[in-house]
Amino acid sequence: MARGVLPTLKRSLQRRLQMHQLLGIVQQAAGGPVDADVPLMEAGLNSMTAVELRNALQHTVGTVLPS
């Protein structure tokens, strides 16, 4: 594998996982599917779901994110 491909692939997979987690948390807050063009606040994201999202992302990336 060419140098740099593996780290790029890893970042891509991490982003996909993060987006999947975001979608799941927002859909849970909204009570169902959410249109990708709807702003997060309109979709039901509030301060509590933002904390849930941050915690899930921290777990995924393995680092502490700012509050």
C-alpha positions as a Markdown table, in Angstrom:
| # | Residue | x | y | z |
|---|---|---|---|---|
| 1 | Met | 0.0 | 0.0 | 0.0 |
| 2 | Ala | 1.3 | 3.5 | -0.9 |
| 3 | Arg | 2.5 | 5.6 | 2.0 |
| 4 | Gly | -0.2 | 7.8 | 3.4 |
| 5 | Val | -3.0 | 5.7 | 2.1 |
| 6 | Leu | -3.6 | 3.8 | 5.3 |
| 7 | Pro | -3.9 | 7.0 | 7.5 |
| 8 | Thr | -6.2 | 8.6 | 4.9 |
| 9 | Leu | -8.4 | 5.5 | 4.9 |
| 10 | Lys | -8.4 | 5.4 | 8.7 |
| 11 | Arg | -9.6 | 9.1 | 8.8 |
| 12 | Ser | -12.2 | 8.4 | 6.2 |
| 13 | Leu | -13.6 | 5.4 | 8.2 |
| 14 | Gln | -13.5 | 7.5 | 11.4 |
| 15 | Arg | -15.5 | 10.2 | 9.7 |
| 16 | Arg | -18.1 | 7.7 | 8.4 |
| 17 | Leu | -18.4 | 6.2 | 11.9 |
| 18 | Gln | -18.8 | 9.7 | 13.4 |
| 19 | Met | -21.5 | 10.7 | 10.8 |
| 20 | His | -23.3 | 7.4 | 11.5 |
| 21 | Gln | -23.3 | 8.2 | 15.3 |
| 22 | Leu | -24.4 | 11.7 | 14.7 |
| 23 | Leu | -27.3 | 10.5 | 12.5 |
| 24 | Gly | -28.4 | 7.9 | 15.1 |
| 25 | Ile | -28.3 | 10.5 | 17.9 |
| 26 | Val | -30.2 | 13.1 | 15.9 |
| 27 | Gln | -32.8 | 10.6 | 14.7 |
| 28 | Gln | -33.4 | 9.4 | 18.2 |
| 29 | Ala | -33.8 | 13.0 | 19.4 |
| 30 | Ala | -36.2 | 13.8 | 16.5 |
| 31 | Gly | -38.2 | 10.6 | 16.9 |
| 32 | Gly | -37.5 | 9.3 | 13.4 |
| 33 | Pro | -35.6 | 9.9 | 10.1 |
| 34 | Val | -34.1 | 13.3 | 9.6 |
| 35 | Asp | -33.6 | 15.1 | 6.2 |
| 36 | Ala | -29.9 | 15.8 | 5.7 |
| 37 | Asp | -30.7 | 19.4 | 4.7 |
| 38 | Val | -32.5 | 20.2 | 8.0 |
| 39 | Pro | -30.5 | 22.2 | 10.6 |
| 40 | Leu | -29.6 | 20.1 | 13.6 |
| 41 | Met | -31.5 | 22.4 | 16.0 |
| 42 | Glu | -34.7 | 22.0 | 13.9 |
| 43 | Ala | -34.2 | 18.2 | 13.8 |
| 44 | Gly | -34.3 | 18.1 | 17.6 |
| 45 | Leu | -30.7 | 18.5 | 18.7 |
| 46 | Asn | -30.6 | 20.3 | 22.0 |
| 47 | Ser | -28.0 | 20.8 | 24.7 |
| 48 | Met | -28.6 | 17.3 | 26.1 |
| 49 | Thr | -28.3 | 15.5 | 22.8 |
| 50 | Ala | -25.2 | 17.6 | 22.0 |
| 51 | Val | -23.6 | 16.3 | 25.2 |
| 52 | Glu | -24.6 | 12.7 | 24.2 |
| 53 | Leu | -23.0 | 13.3 | 20.7 |
| 54 | Arg | -19.8 | 14.7 | 22.2 |
| 55 | Asn | -19.5 | 11.7 | 24.5 |
| 56 | Ala | -20.1 | 9.2 | 21.7 |
| 57 | Leu | -17.5 | 11.0 | 19.5 |
| 58 | Gln | -15.0 | 11.1 | 22.4 |
| 59 | His | -15.4 | 7.3 | 22.7 |
| 60 | Thr | -15.0 | 6.8 | 19.0 |
| 61 | Val | -11.9 | 8.9 | 18.5 |
| 62 | Gly | -10.4 | 8.0 | 21.8 |
| 63 | Thr | -9.6 | 11.6 | 22.9 |
| 64 | Val | -11.3 | 14.2 | 25.1 |
| 65 | Leu | -13.2 | 16.9 | 23.1 |
| 66 | Pro | -13.8 | 20.4 | 24.4 |
| 67 | Ser | -17.1 | 21.1 | 26.1 |
